[in-house]
Every structure is written in structure tokens, then in C-alpha cells.
Amino acid sequence: MLKYLSLIAAAVMAPASALAQSANSIEAIPITIVIHGGAGALAPGRYTPEEEAAFQAKLAEALDAGYAILEGGGSSLDAISAAIVLMEDSPLFNAGKGAVFTRDGKNELDASIMDGATRNAGAVAGVTRIKNPIKLAREVMENSRHVMFAGEGAEKFAKERGLETAKPKYFFTNHRWRAYKEALAKEKSRDESALPHDFKYGTVGALALDANGNLAAGTSTGGMTLKRYGRVGDAPIIGAGTFADNNSCAVSSTGWGEYFMRLTIARDICAQVEYAGKTVDDAADDVIHNRLQNLGGDGGVIVLGPNGDYAMTFNSAGMFRGVKNASENWVAIYGE
Ligand code: ASP
């Protein structure tokens, strides 16, 4: 709104050429939203056509919700929050309702958010009663002096701020409970196919570029099935699971969190863009296909630059993902 008011002011006060230039520079920002719904062993045939359609519809709904905000002149932070809340509320994804179970049969949720304009950030780890952890992460960013709250303290802060809570059983879904029981049985029988990287699907993340040229990134997850008490993954770690800086790029990660933390994946991608002048595609390619791959990790990232260039890069079989901008609007599940 302010932008249009200042445009009107410019029309009154500035010569026509200056106005045209300022209008052009606004037009030139290619508003974009990019999302993911988790990476993993997603080979064709894993889901029935009905299940695929349900995932695709929810991803498209999240893109539409975020893009509508951007089109209306809203901020990238509002756009990613709206998209992530929709996916947290859906039982399909491993975030909010539908989160995976810890080894003790509980749901412990992690989330983070970052504002590329200010590099303010907020994160929460191991919360069990917050309906939308991404909203709490944003609350931490905007209304506390800290960047991260964990466990009890995070829940206390949520209560103080009046955030919507939920009973732990709200997060329960039959399909995650079955997966938990199967994983537990495999672990007990020392079945090698029960490696931790098979135990995660459906972390969610979103990136947006708004009409003011501001980037934002957010990530929300239930973590990995069978994770031990108090385990925190990469999703709430700024620089590993989430990063945004208008000078380089915005990133949201999904995959085997321990590797993403050790490699500070999100920050490394943006550092390569900022210091080495790489494109978002080349930077993501190096970090996922060289560094992550060589260390033995797996997963993927979405990346968005201040010029609207984006990348969706993964070394797992697939990654739920989608993008919407002026010329593209699509979602996908499997690899090429
Ligand atoms: N990165 C998440 C974690 O390790 C899991 C995932 O993305 O699937 O907690």
C-alpha cells in the first residue's frame, strides 16, 4: 500500500521519466513462492494415484495461498507463513498434524523462520502442544529478544503470547503410528533397511520473494521417526535448515538433519551465492551433490534468489515440491 501511495506522490512530484523508471523497477520484481513437502525415498509407485493427487492438491493449495498474499502486495513472511500453516494442518505432511513419532511414541516438533530483509530469525525446538510451530517461530522472531526457544520454555512463551495450543493427541495419525511400529520392529530385529534416513518424509518448507524485493524462508517438521528424547534436527537451526538474506538467497532444507547441521547447508548455499557469485542452481548443486553426498547424507533444498531464480535440488529419489510465479505454476513428487 505504502508503495502505491509513494508512487502517487511520485506522479505528482516527479518528471514522467522518473515515474516510469520507478514503476518499472517495481514491475521488475518477479514475485515468487517455492515450497517443499519433504524429500526421501519417493520412487514412482510408492503412492497410489489417489494419494499422489491428494499430495499434489495440498501442495497446490499452499502455493495458491502464499501467492495470493504476494499478488495482493503482502510480505514474503506472510506468504510463507500461510503456505506452511496449510501444510502443518494437513495430516499428509510430517509437520504439525501428521508429524512422525519419536522413539517414545511422542510428537516433538521443530520450526524456524527468517526474514531476508533484516536477517531476523526465530525458531522453536521440541514443542509438543503448539498447533502451528511456524507461528510460534515467527512470534519468537518478532516478539522476543531471542532467536530460539526449546521445549517447556517455548511452550511457556507460546502461552504468554496467546498462541493456539493443541492436545498432544491432535498430532496423531494412523499412518505415522503404523510407520513408527514398523520402524520399532525393524530396529529390534536389527534389520539393516531400518536406517534412519528411511524414516522421514514430509518436512515442509516455503520461500517467497515479495513485491518489495524481500526474501523469507521457513521450515517446519516432526523430525525423524524413532528420534531419541530431546533430539533436535536441522529444521530449527538457522543456517542449516533455514536461511534468508536479501543479498544472497533464501533456503529451506529437508533430509537427514544431522548431515544438514554438520554442513550448515542453508548458509553454505547462500555463502556460495554471495562470496563466489554462483547462481542459486550451481550453489545448491555443489552443496547437495558434492558436499552432502560425499559425507553420506541425503535430502534436498529449495532455494530462491532476489531476482526470482530458484532451485529445487535433491539427492534422494524424490521431493514433494512446487513453485508459483507469473509464468510457472506446478507441483511434483518424484525425480526427473
Ligand atoms: N530434516 C528433518 C530432520 O532431520 C527431517 C526431514 O526433513 O525429513 O529433523
Residues whose N, C-alpha, C, O or C-beta is under 5 A from the ligand:
A	BS01	LIG	A39 K200 Y201 G202 T203 T221 G223 M224 G233 D234 A235 S253 T254 G255 W256 G257 E258
